């Protein structure tokens, strides 16, 4: 299986997983309307379970986005380094092509 095909399969699986997780969260939100108490070390918070689930989902999204942002920055830096190396190698190849040929007899 080629790398491109493998990436397409991963993208489809990620999309399906996203749909399943989103549906599960939606079902949880609809069926959990009661009030709950969240005990934190400095205070107690009483709120509907839907609100706490939404806040926890939002925190998860922020953490995941920040992790992916760091990963994308690293990959972009790697791409920039590889492009610079590619330019240097292209220059070297051009210099080798224009260099005078010697007889090795």
Backbone bond lengths (Angstrom), bond angles and torsions (degrees), N, CA, C in turn:
res aa  C-N    CA-C-N  psi(-1)  N-CA   C-N-CA  omega(-1)  CA-C   N-CA-C  phi
1 X - - - 1.445 - - 1.532 107.84 -
2 X 1.309 116.55 131.82 1.454 121.02 -177.92 1.533 110.34 -73.05
3 X 1.324 115.16 162.58 1.466 120.02 179.98 1.526 111.61 -63.75
4 X 1.319 115.61 -38.04 1.468 118.96 179.98 1.525 110.64 -65.23
5 X 1.312 116.71 -43.56 1.470 120.53 179.46 1.529 110.28 -65.03
6 X 1.325 116.31 -40.97 1.464 121.03 178.69 1.533 110.11 -61.29
7 X 1.340 117.13 -41.23 1.461 121.24 178.68 1.523 110.86 -65.35
8 X 1.332 117.49 -38.81 1.466 120.53 177.73 1.522 110.86 -63.20
9 X 1.332 116.96 -41.48 1.467 120.63 178.66 1.528 109.92 -63.54
10 X 1.338 116.89 -42.01 1.466 120.37 178.14 1.523 110.96 -62.09
11 X 1.329 116.87 -41.68 1.462 120.06 179.85 1.524 111.38 -63.83
12 X 1.321 117.48 -41.47 1.462 120.94 178.77 1.529 110.25 -65.45
13 X 1.326 117.22 -43.59 1.467 120.31 178.79 1.526 110.95 -63.59
14 X 1.326 117.40 -40.40 1.462 120.50 178.45 1.524 110.51 -63.81
15 X 1.331 117.36 -40.29 1.457 121.21 178.99 1.526 110.73 -64.65
16 X 1.325 117.13 -44.51 1.469 120.86 179.17 1.521 110.13 -63.10
17 X 1.328 116.89 -42.32 1.459 121.01 178.54 1.526 111.00 -63.48
18 X 1.315 117.04 -39.44 1.462 121.41 176.97 1.524 110.87 -61.51
19 X 1.323 117.10 -43.45 1.469 120.87 179.35 1.529 110.64 -63.97
20 X 1.321 117.33 -43.70 1.468 120.98 -178.99 1.525 110.48 -64.07
21 X 1.338 117.02 -46.05 1.464 120.18 -179.22 1.523 110.68 -65.54
22 X 1.333 116.96 -42.51 1.467 119.95 178.69 1.527 111.25 -61.96
23 X 1.311 116.75 -40.43 1.468 120.10 178.12 1.525 110.86 -64.70
24 X 1.318 116.49 -41.86 1.465 120.08 178.99 1.525 110.91 -63.21
25 X 1.317 117.24 -41.66 1.462 120.27 178.15 1.525 110.35 -64.82
26 X 1.329 116.34 -41.65 1.461 119.67 177.49 1.517 111.97 -60.14
27 X 1.300 117.47 -42.71 1.474 121.30 178.79 1.526 110.39 -64.83
28 X 1.345 116.74 -42.21 1.466 119.87 177.48 1.525 111.54 -60.14
29 X 1.308 116.56 -42.44 1.465 120.70 -178.57 1.521 110.66 -63.94
30 X 1.314 117.07 -42.89 1.465 120.45 -177.54 1.525 111.35 -66.64
31 X 1.315 118.52 -39.38 1.463 121.02 -174.59 1.527 114.54 -89.48
32 X 1.330 118.75 -6.51 1.463 120.99 -178.33 1.521 110.09 -118.37
33 X 1.317 115.60 84.10 1.457 121.08 -177.56 1.519 113.26 -103.65
34 X 1.310 118.88 -6.27 1.459 121.63 -174.77 1.522 113.57 -71.37
35 X 1.347 115.43 163.47 1.459 121.22 177.26 1.523 109.45 -85.21
36 X 1.317 115.28 141.74 1.456 121.53 177.41 1.525 108.39 -132.95
37 X 1.333 114.75 161.56 1.454 120.74 177.47 1.518 108.05 -112.99
38 X 1.319 115.58 124.79 1.455 122.04 176.92 1.520 107.64 -102.47
39 X 1.325 116.46 115.63 1.458 121.31 -178.45 1.511 109.66 -93.66
40 X 1.306 115.61 110.91 1.458 122.30 175.75 1.526 107.93 -102.94
41 X 1.326 118.93 160.10 1.469 120.11 -177.67 1.532 113.55 -58.45
42 X 1.325 118.69 -30.11 1.459 120.49 -176.31 1.523 113.46 -102.97
43 X 1.340 118.50 -13.91 1.461 120.23 -178.96 1.526 110.87 -164.10
44 X 1.315 114.92 167.37 1.460 121.61 172.66 1.519 107.84 -111.63
45 X 1.336 115.92 132.04 1.462 120.96 -179.10 1.522 107.67 -115.58
46 X 1.338 115.26 128.27 1.457 119.51 176.16 1.523 107.69 -113.18
47 X 1.332 115.53 122.66 1.464 120.63 -176.57 1.525 108.69 -154.24
48 X 1.328 116.26 162.82 1.466 118.44 174.46 1.542 109.96 -62.95
49 X 1.297 115.35 147.07 1.463 120.21 -178.80 1.522 111.07 -61.07
50 X 1.323 117.08 -31.79 1.460 121.63 179.08 1.528 110.26 -59.57
51 X 1.324 117.26 -42.63 1.460 121.50 -179.52 1.520 110.46 -65.32
52 X 1.315 116.98 -45.44 1.469 120.11 -179.82 1.528 111.47 -65.34
53 X 1.326 117.08 -38.08 1.463 119.78 176.07 1.527 110.78 -64.47
54 X 1.339 116.50 -41.37 1.465 120.02 178.04 1.516 112.06 -63.41
55 X 1.332 116.79 -42.76 1.464 120.39 179.01 1.523 110.74 -64.55
56 X 1.325 116.91 -42.81 1.473 119.02 179.73 1.529 111.07 -66.32
57 X 1.329 117.44 -36.13 1.466 120.23 176.51 1.522 110.17 -65.94
58 X 1.330 117.07 -41.29 1.460 121.15 178.68 1.523 111.34 -63.64
59 X 1.311 117.11 -41.55 1.470 120.87 177.07 1.530 109.83 -62.44
60 X 1.314 116.85 -41.14 1.463 120.53 177.16 1.518 112.03 -61.98
61 X 1.325 116.70 -41.03 1.468 120.76 178.54 1.523 110.65 -64.39
62 X 1.328 116.95 -43.07 1.467 120.62 -179.83 1.531 110.69 -63.84
63 X 1.317 117.71 -43.70 1.463 120.73 179.45 1.527 110.25 -64.28
64 X 1.319 117.01 -45.58 1.464 120.73 179.82 1.521 111.39 -63.55
65 X 1.325 117.13 -42.23 1.464 120.61 179.23 1.519 111.42 -63.55
66 X 1.327 116.97 -39.49 1.465 119.08 179.52 1.523 111.41 -67.62
67 X 1.323 117.35 -37.04 1.466 120.46 177.21 1.523 109.87 -64.93
68 X 1.323 117.51 -45.22 1.463 120.38 178.85 1.519 111.85 -66.85
69 X 1.335 117.92 -33.69 1.455 121.43 178.34 1.528 110.18 -63.12
70 X 1.332 116.45 -44.16 1.473 120.36 177.43 1.521 109.80 -62.80
71 X 1.315 117.17 -43.40 1.472 120.90 179.94 1.529 111.16 -62.62
72 X 1.320 116.99 -42.60 1.468 120.61 -179.76 1.524 110.49 -66.36
73 X 1.334 117.55 -38.73 1.469 119.69 176.99 1.520 111.02 -61.62
74 X 1.327 117.01 -42.65 1.471 120.36 178.20 1.526 110.97 -63.16
75 X 1.322 116.26 -43.52 1.461 119.62 179.71 1.523 111.62 -65.90
76 X 1.334 117.84 -38.87 1.457 120.61 176.77 1.521 111.30 -63.68
77 X 1.332 116.71 -38.54 1.468 119.80 176.94 1.526 110.33 -64.89
78 X 1.325 116.31 -40.21 1.463 120.20 178.58 1.529 110.30 -64.04
79 X 1.332 116.95 -41.27 1.464 120.94 177.80 1.525 110.25 -61.92
80 X 1.329 117.19 -42.96 1.467 120.69 179.40 1.534 110.41 -63.06
81 X 1.333 117.19 -41.88 1.465 120.71 178.22 1.527 111.09 -63.43
82 X 1.333 116.57 -42.70 1.466 120.07 -179.83 1.529 111.30 -67.60
83 X 1.334 117.68 -35.29 1.465 119.87 176.68 1.523 111.02 -65.53
84 X 1.330 116.59 -40.34 1.470 120.20 177.99 1.526 110.08 -64.03
85 X 1.330 116.44 -42.17 1.468 120.12 177.85 1.529 110.29 -64.28
86 X 1.318 116.95 -39.16 1.459 121.35 178.94 1.530 111.16 -62.86
87 X 1.342 116.83 -43.43 1.469 120.47 177.49 1.526 110.60 -61.31
88 X 1.327 116.77 -42.59 1.466 120.26 179.64 1.523 110.64 -63.47
89 X 1.312 117.28 -41.40 1.468 120.74 179.36 1.521 111.48 -68.78
90 X 1.332 117.57 -36.56 1.462 119.74 176.77 1.525 110.80 -64.46
91 X 1.316 116.77 -39.69 1.463 120.81 176.44 1.519 110.49 -62.24
92 X 1.326 115.87 -43.41 1.466 120.19 179.20 1.525 111.10 -62.98
93 X 1.312 117.65 -41.39 1.467 121.04 178.98 1.526 110.05 -63.81
94 X 1.324 117.30 -43.44 1.467 120.37 178.34 1.524 111.01 -61.81
95 X 1.312 117.38 -39.62 1.460 120.75 178.49 1.522 110.93 -65.79
96 X 1.318 116.53 -37.79 1.468 120.26 179.06 1.526 110.48 -69.54
97 X 1.341 117.45 -34.30 1.464 120.30 179.91 1.524 111.47 -70.04
98 X 1.311 116.68 -34.40 1.464 119.78 -177.37 1.528 112.80 -90.96
99 X 1.300 117.95 -4.68 1.469 120.81 179.93 1.525 109.11 -68.96
100 X 1.330 116.98 145.25 1.463 118.82 179.07 1.529 110.70 -66.75
101 X 1.315 115.01 142.41 1.468 120.93 179.87 1.523 109.05 -83.83
102 X 1.296 116.55 142.66 1.465 122.23 176.65 1.521 108.68 -109.39
103 X 1.295 114.68 149.86 1.478 120.03 174.67 1.509 108.86 -84.51
104 X 1.303 117.77 129.86 1.450 122.01 -178.98 1.515 111.09 -112.82
105 X 1.321 117.19 40.49 1.466 120.49 179.83 1.484 111.75 -85.72
